[in-house]
Amino acid sequence: MLVTLIGNNKMYKITLPENIEGDYWISDNSGKEEVKLANIRSCNGKWILKSNKHSKIINEKYVKISEESISIIAANNIIVDEAELKNYSKYYISPRESEDLYVLFCSPSYERNVVSLEPKNNEEISIGNGKRSDIYINSDIVSDFHASISKKNGNWIIENFDNNIKTFKNDICIDDEYDVIENGDIIFICGVKIMILGNTINIFGPINNVKISYKNLTKITPKNDNPQIIEDFSDTEDEVELYTENDYFYNSPRIRDKIEQVNVSIDQPPKAEGIGNGGIMRFFIDVFNYGYGKYYTYNISNNYIYSGK
């Protein structure tokens, strides 16, 4: 599970292990001292968000959301002792002795829900909670006109118009009026992730809370809507046949149906002459010639030496 905490124009992230066990903290280490913001513990096979002396969980009934701010309504029972973390859910946290409010989002470590879109033209793509938004996000903390994506001078541009949760690119808050989006950049808006790849806009996250207006967008249908996904790679010593005999590669050339079988006859090599066919005689002649040549060379050398030449 991926846990994302947003507050004070900052983003904090932690990935919890699949094996639900342990005690984890989300902390702010940007200052001189560490500030602990959220505590997550395992309990009975579940991830539990805990209130403690460092931070408190706020009951969402007492959270007031306006266009200008997100604040806490004063009441007696605003603090929740603990809350079970679930995918595509949000929680409100406030540090002790502070009125600041953080929003915590939960999502799967690996997103399987994705919608791919392609702009019909160069019109601005609006994102928000308004009914006229091209990408509508059904969330009370998303403003009516939260952000927009457009293409200018060949570059993708993201603009933020929200003053509360704001918009993040690659975990960094967009403080300026706009920012350029490169291929693979991830835009985060209140739990919804948007990635630009080429000329496509890919939306990940709680797809059930997202609605698309196809006035300016076209949905890209994948070739295989139901891909086979292997969920478990357990260790095993059993032999698994991954390929049949017909699937194996062949030596070059590898296109088997182009190989033609040709029968070639090869003559037998000539037989070596045996010893009985004059082999012994030739052997002694060769030895004699070699020995005589050595003896003749030796005598000539000695004659030159003794004659002083």
C-alpha positions in Angstrom: 0.0 0.0 0.0 1.2 3.5 -0.9 0.5 6.2 1.7 0.7 9.8 0.7 0.4 12.7 3.1 -0.1 16.3 1.9 0.0 19.4 4.0 1.7 22.9 4.0 2.4 22.5 0.3 4.5 19.4 0.9 4.1 15.7 0.0 5.3 12.8 2.1 5.2 9.2 0.9 5.7 5.8 2.4 5.2 2.3 0.8 4.0 -0.2 3.3 5.1 -3.9 2.8 2.6 -6.5 1.5 3.3 -8.5 4.6 1.3 -6.5 7.2 3.7 -6.2 10.1 5.5 -3.4 11.7 5.3 0.1 13.1 6.0 3.1 10.7 6.2 6.9 11.0 5.8 9.6 8.4 8.0 12.4 9.5 9.1 15.9 8.3 12.9 16.1 8.3 13.2 19.4 6.5 13.8 21.5 9.6 16.4 21.3 12.4 14.4 18.7 14.3 12.3 15.8 13.1 8.5 16.4 13.2 6.5 13.2 13.5 3.3 13.6 11.5 1.5 10.2 11.2 1.9 6.7 12.8 0.8 3.5 11.1 0.9 0.1 12.8 -0.1 -3.4 12.0 -2.9 -5.0 14.0 -4.7 -8.3 13.2 -3.7 -8.3 9.6 -4.7 -4.6 9.0 -2.9 -1.3 8.7 -4.1 1.0 11.4 -3.5 4.8 11.6 -3.1 5.8 15.2 -3.6 9.0 17.2 -0.8 9.8 19.7 1.0 12.6 21.4 2.5 13.7 18.1 -0.5 13.8 15.9 -4.3 13.3 16.0 -6.8 11.9 13.5 -9.6 14.3 12.9 -13.2 13.1 12.3 -14.1 14.2 8.8 -17.5 15.3 10.0 -15.7 18.3 11.7 -13.6 19.3 8.7 -14.8 22.5 7.0 -13.9 22.8 3.3 -14.1 26.1 1.5 -12.5 27.6 -1.6 -10.0 29.4 0.5 -9.1 26.9 3.2 -9.7 23.6 5.0 -10.2 24.0 8.7 -11.3 22.1 11.8 -14.7 22.8 13.4 -14.4 23.1 17.2 -16.2 20.2 18.9 -15.8 17.7 21.7 -15.4 14.5 19.7 -13.2 15.6 16.8 -10.3 13.2 17.6 -10.5 9.6 16.4 -8.3 7.1 18.3 -7.5 5.0 15.2 -8.7 4.3 11.7 -8.2 1.3 9.4 -6.3 2.2 6.2 -8.1 1.2 3.0 -7.2 1.8 -0.7 -8.6 4.9 -2.3 -9.6 6.4 1.0 -8.5 9.7 2.6 -8.0 10.7 6.3 -7.4 14.0 8.0 -4.5 14.5 10.4 -3.5 17.4 12.6 -0.2 17.7 14.5 -0.6 18.2 18.2 -0.6 21.8 19.4 -1.3 22.9 15.8 -4.3 23.9 13.7 -2.7 22.7 10.5 -4.5 20.1 8.7 -3.0 17.3 6.6 -4.7 14.9 4.2 -3.6 11.3 4.0 -4.4 9.3 0.8 -4.1 5.5 0.4 -3.6 3.7 -2.9 -2.3 0.3 -4.1 1.5 0.1 -4.5 0.9 -0.9 -8.1 -2.0 0.8 -10.0 -4.0 -1.5 -12.2 -6.8 1.0 -12.9 -5.9 3.2 -15.8 -7.8 5.2 -18.4 -5.9 6.5 -21.5 -7.1 9.5 -23.4 -6.1 11.5 -26.4 -7.0 15.2 -27.0 -9.1 15.9 -30.0 -7.5 19.3 -30.5 -5.3 21.8 -28.7 -8.1 22.9 -26.4 -7.3 23.3 -22.7 -8.3 20.2 -20.6 -9.9 21.3 -17.4 -9.6 19.1 -14.2 -11.8 19.6 -11.2 -15.1 19.0 -9.3 -17.2 21.2 -11.6 -19.8 19.7 -13.8 -18.2 21.2 -16.9 -14.7 19.7 -16.2 -13.2 17.6 -18.9 -11.8 15.4 -16.2 -14.2 15.4 -13.3 -13.0 14.1 -9.9 -15.7 13.4 -7.4 -14.1 14.5 -4.2 -15.1 17.2 -1.7 -11.5 18.5 -1.4 -11.1 19.0 -5.2 -12.1 22.5 -6.3 -14.5 23.2 -9.2 -11.7 24.3 -11.4 -8.7 22.7 -9.7 -6.1 22.5 -12.6 -5.8 22.4 -16.3 -3.6 20.7 -18.9 -2.8 22.2 -22.3 -0.3 22.1 -25.1 1.5 25.3 -26.0 4.4 25.6 -28.4 4.7 21.8 -28.5 5.0 21.5 -24.7 2.5 20.1 -22.3 1.6 22.6 -19.5 0.0 22.0 -16.1 -1.7 25.0 -14.3 -2.9 24.9 -10.7 -5.9 27.0 -9.5 -6.5 25.5 -6.1 -5.4 27.1 -2.9 -6.0 24.3 -0.4 -4.6 20.9 -1.5 -3.0 22.3 -4.7 -1.4 20.3 -7.5 1.8 18.3 -7.3 4.2 17.3 -10.1 6.6 14.5 -9.2 5.9 15.0 -5.5 6.7 18.7 -5.7 4.0 21.4 -5.2 3.4 23.6 -8.2 3.9 27.0 -6.7 4.2 29.0 -9.9 1.3 29.7 -12.2 2.2 26.8 -14.5 4.8 24.2 -15.0 6.0 22.2 -18.1 5.2 18.5 -18.1 7.8 16.1 -19.5 7.2 12.5 -20.7 6.7 10.3 -17.6 6.0 13.1 -15.1 3.3 12.3 -12.6 0.6 14.8 -11.7 -1.0 14.2 -8.3 -4.4 15.7 -7.5 -6.1 14.5 -4.3 -5.4 10.8 -4.9 -5.7 10.8 -8.7 -2.5 10.5 -10.7 -2.1 11.7 -14.3 0.8 10.8 -16.5 1.6 12.3 -19.9 3.2 9.9 -22.4 3.6 11.3 -25.9 0.2 12.6 -26.9 -1.8 10.6 -24.4 -3.2 11.5 -21.0 -3.2 8.5 -18.7 -5.2 8.6 -15.5 -4.5 6.2 -12.6 -6.2 5.7 -9.2 -9.8 5.6 -8.1 -11.3 5.5 -11.6 -14.8 5.1 -10.1 -14.5 8.6 -8.8 -13.4 10.0 -12.2 -15.7 10.9 -15.1 -14.5 12.0 -18.5 -16.2 14.5 -20.8 -15.5 13.3 -24.4 -16.1 16.8 -25.9 -12.3 17.4 -26.1 -11.0 13.9 -25.3 -11.1 10.5 -27.0 -10.7 7.3 -25.0 -8.0 4.9 -26.2 -9.1 1.3 -26.0 -6.3 -1.1 -25.3 -5.9 -4.1 -27.6 -6.4 -6.6 -24.8 -8.9 -5.5 -22.2 -8.4 -8.6 -20.1 -4.7 -9.3 -19.9 -3.6 -12.3 -18.0 -1.8 -11.2 -14.8 0.3 -13.6 -12.8 -0.4 -12.7 -9.2 1.9 -15.1 -7.3 5.5 -16.1 -8.1 5.9 -18.7 -5.3 9.1 -20.6 -5.0 8.8 -24.1 -6.2 11.0 -26.8 -7.5 8.4 -28.3 -9.8 9.3 -28.4 -13.4 7.0 -26.1 -15.4 7.0 -26.5 -19.2 7.0 -22.9 -20.5 7.3 -23.8 -24.2 6.2 -26.7 -26.3 8.7 -28.4 -28.7 7.4 -26.2 -31.6 8.1 -23.0 -29.7 11.9 -23.4 -29.3 14.2 -21.3 -31.3 16.3 -22.9 -34.1 19.8 -22.2 -35.1 20.3 -19.6 -37.9 18.3 -19.4 -40.1 15.5 -19.4 -37.4 12.6 -19.3 -39.9 11.9 -23.0 -39.9 9.4 -23.0 -42.7 12.1 -21.6 -45.1 14.6 -24.4 -44.5 14.7 -26.9 -47.4 16.1 -30.4 -46.9 18.8 -31.3 -49.5 20.5 -34.7 -49.8 24.2 -34.3 -50.7 26.5 -37.3 -51.6 30.1 -37.1 -50.5 32.8 -39.3 -51.9 34.8 -41.4 -49.5 38.3 -40.1 -48.9 41.2 -42.1 -50.6 42.6 -45.0 -48.6 46.0 -44.5 -47.0 48.6 -46.6 -48.5 49.6 -49.5 -46.2 52.9 -50.7 -45.2 52.7 -53.6 -47.6 52.5 -51.4 -50.7 56.0 -50.1 -50.6 55.5 -48.0 -47.5 58.5 -49.5 -45.7 60.8 -48.9 -48.6 59.8 -45.2 -48.9 60.2 -44.9 -45.1 63.8 -46.1 -45.2 64.7 -44.0 -48.2 63.4 -40.9 -46.4 65.4 -41.7 -43.3 68.5 -42.3 -45.4 68.2 -39.1 -47.3 67.6 -37.1 -44.1 70.7 -38.7 -42.4 72.9 -38.3 -45.4 71.9 -34.7 -45.7 72.9 -34.1 -42.0 76.2 -36.0 -42.5 77.1 -34.0 -45.7 76.3 -30.7 -44.1 78.5 -31.6 -41.1 81.5 -32.6 -43.3 81.3 -29.4 -45.4 81.2 -27.3 -42.2 84.3 -29.0 -40.8 86.3 -28.6 -44.0 85.7 -24.9 -44.0 86.7 -24.6 -40.4 90.0 -26.6 -40.8 90.9 -24.9 -44.1 90.6 -21.5 -42.4 88.2 -20.2 -45.0 
